[in-house]
Amino acid sequence: MAKIIITLPEDMHKALRDVAKKEDRVISALVRRSIAEFLSRTYGIEVDHAMQWGRSREDSDEDKE
């Protein structure tokens, strides 16, 4: 899987952390899902659904700050 680095405003990052915790997901899974939805709606590009969801928080130490 490819990696990218982005910079977010602190309030957006906090909102993502809160949602990720509520959904028991890592932030990267939320971002992948959002990008997949954007690609589908805007460009008609369908992305593998398994890759959108990613791992649950218990499967990863990512975003546990």
N, C-alpha and C positions, 0 to 999 in steps of 0.2 A: 504494500500500500504506500502511496506517495505521501509525503508530509509537506505542509505549507506552514508558514508563520504569518500571523496577522496581528494587528494592533487594534484593540477595542477600547472604547471609553469604559471607565471603571464601572459606571452604572449598568452598561450592557453586559459586562463580564459578570457582575453580581447577579443580574437577572438570569443569565444562562446557568450559573452555578446553582441558583435556587431551583430552577426548573429541572435541571439534571438530577439534583438530589430528590426532588419530588417524584420524578419518573424512574428513579433508580437507574439512571444512565450516566454515561460520561459526556462531557460537553462536546467532544468530537462527534459523538453519535448524533446529537441534536443538530450540529452544524451540517453533517453529511445529509441528514434527512431534509433540512431546509434547502440545501443546494439541489438535492434530487427533485424536490417539489418545484423549485424555481426552473430547473432545466426542463422538466416535464411541461409545466404550464406555459412557459415563455417560448420554448424552442421545440417542444414535442419530442425531446430526447428522454427515453426511459432508461433508468439506472437499476441495476440489480437490487432488489429490495433487501436482501440479506446484508448487503454492504451498507445500506442506509442506517440500519439499527445498531450495528456494532455490538460490543459487549456490555453487559450490565456492570454497575459499579463494583460489585463483589468480584468480578473477573479481572479487574484492573485497578492499579493504584493511581491512574491518571486522574487529574482534576480533584484530588482529595486535599486541597490546600485549605 
